[in-house]
Amino acid sequence: MKRIFWLVAVSLLATTVYYAVSWAEEPQPSNTPAAQNQPPAEQPPEKKAEEKPPAGAEEKPAEDPFAVPEGTPKELVEYIQKLVKRQFRDDKERMKAREAILKAAEKILSAEGTVGEAELEFAVQAKMNMLADLKKLEAFAEELHTSGREKLARMVRRFALQIQLRTAMAVGSANAGELVKQALEFLGAAPLEPMDVPLAYMAGHVAEQSGNQTLAVDTYRTLSEMFSESKDPKMQEFAEMLTGVTRRLTLPGNEIKIEGKLLGGEPFDWSKYAGKVVLVDFWATWCGPCLAEIPKLLKYYEAYHEKGFEIIGISCDQRLSDLEKFIDERKIPWPIVYGDDKPSPTVQYYGVMSIPTMILVGRDGKVISITARGPILKAELAKIFGPIEEKPKEDNKEQPSSDKK
């Protein structure tokens, strides 16, 4: 599953590009990648008795960490890197840091002759993260375009689109179709590069979230065609995943295809499940949300298994040994599908890029839902088998004694 890890890593980079400076605009929640990568807050050191300078010696003024120094582009890059690692006492200091980073980035961008491509890209990333305002980002991109730095201008435009798509992914958007259209136009305007992958991923996700099936399928098909033209092997793999997503999105009402072997080495035989209601669960032992689903799945399995309900787990684990150990310890009762020495090809065939992904198949072998998780799964199973009969809760109240003295 190297392709999945690669995709996830790049996609995270898209949402936290140069995270080290983005904190200056607004505090990051503790569960974001940015916060998780920040060094732990240091406790203020105990105050020591101040040492008085020798008689006659002049006391040096404290160095201002927010005063941008003169120096080469490389030195200014180091200054920014040092500043973003600093612990700040309050929002006032954060704002000072933001202004200092902007000023240092401007100095790098205005340097003549001595600035390298890597330093320029660093400065652009630093500035665009400090701006975090769409109108200012558009103006910055236009400024770079006018000065002949088209590659850097494209970087800023991409970042602005990512901000809009990321917001739509988090809270939804009434103009999802327009945002997706803008992303596709951007991607089609120049030769694709690896950093375009996250934007494509976001565009597809927003199209899926819109609830517009036609928009979602058309978006993934267009993206797949774009990336399949690349000569980069990783981007070609991404194109195959995108093609797989279109297969998955069009599964409802159609039959699903599952390949691989059971953990014991026996080839998986889908025909054995004819006439059963089957939940196909794409998961992994390292996936927190996947593990959180297991107690619910065990509850459904116990309640409905004798009525014809089955679960098939398709593991996305990289190491078979981890999977086998987990299954043995947890005593998972349903079959697990894997490959020879890597996950089942079914994962890529259906473009599963995030897990858990749960697909519910009816007795006729046709897919009922490709989002069979949480309330959706509960409702679908209740519709087929009836609601789970809840066991009456035991009355734990202490009964009064019948003995009388």
Legacy VTK file of the C-alpha trace (Angstrom):
# vtk DataFile Version 3.0
C-alpha trace
ASCII
DATASET POLYDATA
POINTS 405 float
0.000 0.000 0.000
2.891 2.371 -0.600
0.758 4.334 -3.020
-1.780 5.056 -0.273
0.893 6.207 2.164
2.384 8.439 -0.501
-0.983 9.922 -1.300
-1.883 10.528 2.325
1.474 12.163 3.026
1.174 14.512 0.073
-2.459 15.294 0.857
-1.593 16.245 4.417
1.125 18.486 3.057
-1.528 20.229 0.983
-3.559 21.210 4.022
-0.561 22.239 6.121
1.889 23.615 3.575
4.759 25.001 5.580
2.763 24.509 8.767
5.573 25.951 10.812
4.537 29.499 9.926
0.763 29.141 9.580
0.189 29.328 13.357
0.844 33.048 13.257
-2.486 33.745 11.571
-4.676 31.798 13.991
-4.269 29.172 16.743
-4.304 25.551 15.550
-6.577 22.975 17.231
-4.674 20.291 19.090
-5.812 17.528 16.727
-4.517 19.114 13.512
-1.308 17.922 11.822
0.155 21.364 12.468
-0.423 21.158 16.198
0.768 17.580 16.425
4.056 18.538 14.783
4.672 21.558 16.968
7.229 21.104 19.740
5.688 20.804 23.197
5.249 24.030 25.063
8.150 24.671 27.350
7.556 25.576 30.976
9.039 28.933 31.912
12.360 28.445 33.697
12.627 29.268 37.350
13.723 32.802 37.955
17.266 33.139 39.158
18.775 36.004 41.016
19.807 38.611 38.481
23.522 39.052 38.192
24.572 42.662 38.304
27.106 43.753 35.705
30.546 44.705 37.025
30.898 48.276 38.150
31.522 50.560 35.228
30.318 48.025 32.607
27.518 49.071 30.270
24.400 46.881 30.307
23.566 45.515 26.846
19.957 45.978 25.704
17.975 42.760 25.231
17.932 41.523 21.635
14.609 42.041 19.868
13.664 38.653 18.302
11.173 40.382 16.000
13.679 42.783 14.484
14.413 41.426 11.020
18.186 41.376 10.505
20.131 42.377 7.471
21.669 39.409 5.756
21.783 37.077 2.797
18.669 35.182 1.620
20.072 32.066 3.302
20.459 33.911 6.610
16.933 35.291 6.340
15.592 31.770 5.741
17.388 30.640 8.889
15.928 33.600 10.783
12.371 32.616 9.766
13.006 28.978 10.665
14.267 30.012 14.082
11.374 32.393 14.664
8.649 29.862 13.949
10.086 27.516 16.558
9.914 30.176 19.220
7.356 29.933 22.028
5.170 33.016 22.316
3.586 34.463 25.425
0.472 35.925 23.816
-1.285 36.915 20.580
0.577 40.209 20.523
3.884 38.393 20.138
2.382 36.115 17.502
1.323 39.126 15.466
4.816 40.590 15.790
6.215 37.300 14.537
3.788 37.340 11.618
4.891 40.822 10.611
8.550 39.866 10.965
8.126 36.783 8.789
6.359 38.822 6.122
9.145 41.403 6.158
11.880 38.759 6.000
10.105 36.962 3.149
9.818 40.270 1.235
13.543 40.853 1.674
14.309 37.435 0.203
11.986 38.011 -2.747
13.501 41.409 -3.482
17.106 40.202 -3.294
18.997 40.444 -6.552
21.420 37.942 -7.965
22.188 36.034 -4.769
18.872 34.245 -4.151
18.428 30.606 -5.162
15.282 28.839 -6.363
14.831 26.948 -3.088
15.094 30.180 -1.086
12.579 31.888 -3.367
10.101 29.029 -2.923
10.613 29.148 0.832
9.921 32.877 0.895
6.779 32.484 -1.206
5.495 29.716 1.068
6.215 31.821 4.154
4.481 34.903 2.774
1.411 33.132 1.412
0.853 31.404 4.751
1.098 34.714 6.575
-1.359 36.385 4.191
-4.105 33.739 4.438
-6.518 36.150 2.767
-7.836 35.271 -0.678
-7.727 38.815 -2.083
-4.181 39.356 -0.825
-3.149 35.977 -2.181
-4.574 36.860 -5.602
-2.655 40.140 -5.560
0.533 38.316 -4.525
0.113 35.788 -7.343
-0.414 38.590 -9.861
2.689 40.365 -8.566
4.774 37.227 -9.096
3.260 36.705 -12.544
4.064 40.277 -13.574
7.672 39.875 -12.429
8.035 36.759 -14.593
7.959 34.229 -11.754
5.123 32.159 -13.173
6.015 28.941 -11.343
5.850 30.756 -8.010
2.637 32.535 -9.036
1.108 29.142 -9.753
2.175 27.951 -6.308
0.232 30.804 -4.694
-2.853 30.264 -6.871
-2.799 26.574 -5.996
-2.578 27.437 -2.312
-5.548 29.819 -2.575
-7.643 27.093 -4.227
-6.609 24.624 -1.544
-7.816 27.010 1.171
-11.236 27.272 -0.483
-11.520 23.522 -1.068
-10.308 22.718 2.445
-13.022 24.986 3.851
-15.612 23.290 1.668
-14.411 19.877 2.883
-14.767 20.967 6.507
-18.069 22.837 6.475
-19.569 22.249 3.044
-20.156 24.793 0.312
-23.124 25.896 -1.743
-20.830 26.580 -4.707
-19.011 23.234 -4.646
-19.478 22.818 -8.384
-17.858 26.170 -9.116
-14.898 25.431 -6.824
-14.342 22.060 -8.488
-14.543 23.709 -11.914
-11.893 26.260 -10.924
-9.618 23.487 -9.662
-9.976 21.486 -12.877
-9.257 24.568 -14.983
-6.164 25.290 -12.913
-4.890 21.721 -13.236
-5.500 21.706 -16.971
-3.711 25.008 -17.591
-0.134 23.724 -17.178
1.819 20.455 -17.082
0.967 18.579 -13.906
3.492 18.152 -11.103
3.443 16.158 -7.841
2.223 19.121 -5.785
-0.938 19.169 -7.935
-1.987 15.819 -6.453
-3.395 17.290 -3.209
-5.462 19.829 -5.117
-6.896 17.042 -7.273
-7.635 14.964 -4.184
-9.469 17.883 -2.568
-11.438 18.671 -5.718
-12.616 15.083 -5.976
-13.538 14.966 -2.304
-15.559 18.181 -2.515
-17.356 16.849 -5.595
-18.210 13.666 -3.656
-19.425 15.628 -0.639
-21.697 17.758 -2.793
-24.151 14.876 -3.137
-24.156 15.383 -6.897
-23.311 11.927 -8.282
-22.821 13.180 -11.825
-20.435 15.928 -10.670
-18.409 13.463 -8.597
-18.067 10.829 -11.329
-17.276 13.390 -14.020
-14.688 15.069 -11.780
-12.820 11.843 -11.037
-12.925 10.782 -14.676
-11.500 14.110 -15.790
-8.779 13.992 -13.145
-7.892 10.422 -14.070
-7.478 11.384 -17.717
-5.272 14.341 -16.754
-2.914 12.393 -14.512
-2.722 9.338 -16.765
-0.871 11.509 -19.316
1.967 12.132 -16.856
5.235 10.215 -17.223
5.752 10.211 -13.450
5.087 6.631 -12.183
3.567 7.878 -8.904
1.201 10.212 -10.716
0.206 7.374 -13.029
-0.587 5.273 -9.961
-2.678 8.168 -8.692
-4.526 8.189 -12.010
-5.301 4.489 -11.542
-6.649 5.206 -8.069
-8.863 7.957 -9.492
-10.203 5.525 -12.090
-10.921 3.171 -9.229
-12.909 5.857 -7.423
-15.235 6.173 -10.422
-15.807 2.399 -10.242
-16.660 2.671 -6.557
-18.986 5.632 -7.037
-20.946 3.728 -9.672
-21.235 0.533 -7.586
-24.762 1.090 -6.150
-27.119 -1.243 -8.005
-24.196 -3.217 -9.454
-22.113 -6.185 -8.345
-18.831 -5.783 -6.514
-15.593 -7.583 -7.366
-13.314 -8.826 -4.568
-9.880 -10.416 -5.053
-7.277 -11.753 -2.656
-6.657 -14.496 -0.144
-7.933 -15.228 3.322
-5.388 -15.046 6.126
-4.921 -18.793 6.087
-3.806 -18.637 2.445
-7.038 -19.943 0.911
-8.252 -17.992 -2.136
-11.260 -15.833 -1.350
-14.451 -17.181 -2.938
-17.140 -14.529 -3.313
-19.652 -17.082 -4.608
-19.941 -18.542 -1.083
-21.790 -15.407 -0.010
-24.608 -15.669 -2.533
-27.930 -14.904 -0.871
-26.256 -13.182 2.092
-26.250 -9.541 3.148
-22.555 -8.616 3.272
-20.704 -5.626 4.678
-17.362 -5.150 2.906
-15.107 -3.212 5.276
-11.862 -1.625 4.018
-9.781 -1.051 7.154
-6.341 -1.371 8.810
-4.995 -2.125 12.261
-3.221 1.259 12.368
-6.419 3.197 11.563
-7.986 4.689 14.706
-11.457 5.307 13.209
-11.432 1.731 11.853
-10.772 0.298 15.297
-13.501 2.505 16.763
-15.984 0.823 14.423
-15.159 -2.730 15.544
-17.389 -2.796 18.671
-20.367 -1.663 16.568
-19.632 -4.242 13.899
-19.376 -6.974 16.531
-22.790 -5.914 17.825
-24.347 -6.126 14.353
-22.598 -9.418 13.634
-23.900 -10.965 16.845
-27.433 -9.693 16.252
-27.816 -10.519 12.558
-25.316 -13.257 11.647
-27.797 -16.115 12.112
-30.261 -14.196 9.921
-27.827 -14.089 6.993
-25.512 -11.157 7.723
-21.789 -11.437 6.963
-18.814 -9.111 7.240
-15.705 -9.285 5.055
-12.713 -7.247 6.138
-10.314 -6.088 3.424
-7.124 -5.119 5.206
-4.969 -2.215 4.035
-2.150 -3.172 6.400
1.368 -3.094 5.009
2.697 -5.901 7.184
0.860 -9.204 7.267
2.397 -10.042 10.664
0.737 -6.995 12.259
-2.611 -8.046 10.833
-2.332 -11.660 11.943
-1.341 -10.638 15.480
-4.258 -8.213 15.736
-6.831 -10.734 14.519
-5.517 -13.356 16.904
-5.601 -11.013 19.902
-9.003 -9.476 19.160
-10.631 -12.737 18.063
-12.323 -11.096 15.071
-14.947 -13.636 13.894
-15.334 -12.614 10.252
-12.945 -13.430 7.373
-10.141 -11.035 6.456
-8.966 -10.657 2.856
-5.345 -9.809 2.039
-3.050 -10.349 -0.940
0.071 -12.442 -1.430
2.547 -10.089 0.221
0.556 -6.851 0.128
-3.090 -5.739 0.454
-5.726 -7.060 -1.909
-5.749 -5.434 -5.386
-9.400 -4.642 -4.645
-8.189 -1.615 -2.662
-6.753 0.107 -5.718
-9.407 -1.293 -8.041
-12.046 0.716 -6.180
-9.827 3.701 -5.426
-10.007 3.406 -1.652
-7.907 6.368 -0.500
-9.344 6.793 2.984
-10.502 4.259 5.548
-12.725 2.992 6.945
-14.715 2.601 3.735
-17.751 0.345 4.118
-19.846 -1.077 1.298
-23.106 -2.936 1.932
-24.135 -5.660 -0.515
-27.675 -7.079 -0.665
-28.855 -10.686 -0.971
-28.994 -10.314 -4.757
-25.264 -9.549 -4.862
-25.785 -5.911 -5.770
-24.433 -2.983 -3.790
-26.934 -1.162 -1.586
-24.642 1.565 -0.219
-21.012 2.637 -0.624
-21.171 4.753 2.553
-22.517 2.080 4.919
-21.179 3.477 8.148
-22.704 4.884 11.331
-26.415 5.748 11.125
-26.583 4.678 7.460
-25.454 1.121 8.235
-27.716 0.890 11.273
-30.741 2.035 9.249
-30.024 -0.291 6.306
-29.602 -3.346 8.532
-32.740 -2.502 10.489
-34.597 -2.195 7.193
-33.457 -5.667 6.130
-33.438 -7.591 9.406
-35.426 -5.421 11.766
-34.099 -3.386 14.703
-31.780 -5.018 17.207
-33.652 -6.261 20.220
-32.149 -4.395 23.119
-31.607 -6.453 26.250
-33.407 -5.027 29.266
-31.050 -3.252 31.616
-30.595 -4.866 34.987
-31.938 -2.894 37.888
-28.878 -2.181 39.966
-30.782 -0.453 42.736
-30.350 -2.101 46.114
-33.506 -3.957 47.042
-34.831 -3.410 50.561
-34.216 -6.321 52.875
-37.223 -8.517 53.703
-35.740 -9.448 57.050
-37.262 -7.657 59.963
-35.643 -7.491 63.316
LINES 1 406
405 0 1 2 3 4 5 6 7 8 9 10 11 12 13 14 15 16 17 18 19 20 21 22 23 24 25 26 27 28 29 30 31 32 33 34 35 36 37 38 39 40 41 42 43 44 45 46 47 48 49 50 51 52 53 54 55 56 57 58 59 60 61 62 63 64 65 66 67 68 69 70 71 72 73 74 75 76 77 78 79 80 81 82 83 84 85 86 87 88 89 90 91 92 93 94 95 96 97 98 99 100 101 102 103 104 105 106 107 108 109 110 111 112 113 114 115 116 117 118 119 120 121 122 123 124 125 126 127 128 129 130 131 132 133 134 135 136 137 138 139 140 141 142 143 144 145 146 147 148 149 150 151 152 153 154 155 156 157 158 159 160 161 162 163 164 165 166 167 168 169 170 171 172 173 174 175 176 177 178 179 180 181 182 183 184 185 186 187 188 189 190 191 192 193 194 195 196 197 198 199 200 201 202 203 204 205 206 207 208 209 210 211 212 213 214 215 216 217 218 219 220 221 222 223 224 225 226 227 228 229 230 231 232 233 234 235 236 237 238 239 240 241 242 243 244 245 246 247 248 249 250 251 252 253 254 255 256 257 258 259 260 261 262 263 264 265 266 267 268 269 270 271 272 273 274 275 276 277 278 279 280 281 282 283 284 285 286 287 288 289 290 291 292 293 294 295 296 297 298 299 300 301 302 303 304 305 306 307 308 309 310 311 312 313 314 315 316 317 318 319 320 321 322 323 324 325 326 327 328 329 330 331 332 333 334 335 336 337 338 339 340 341 342 343 344 345 346 347 348 349 350 351 352 353 354 355 356 357 358 359 360 361 362 363 364 365 366 367 368 369 370 371 372 373 374 375 376 377 378 379 380 381 382 383 384 385 386 387 388 389 390 391 392 393 394 395 396 397 398 399 400 401 402 403 404
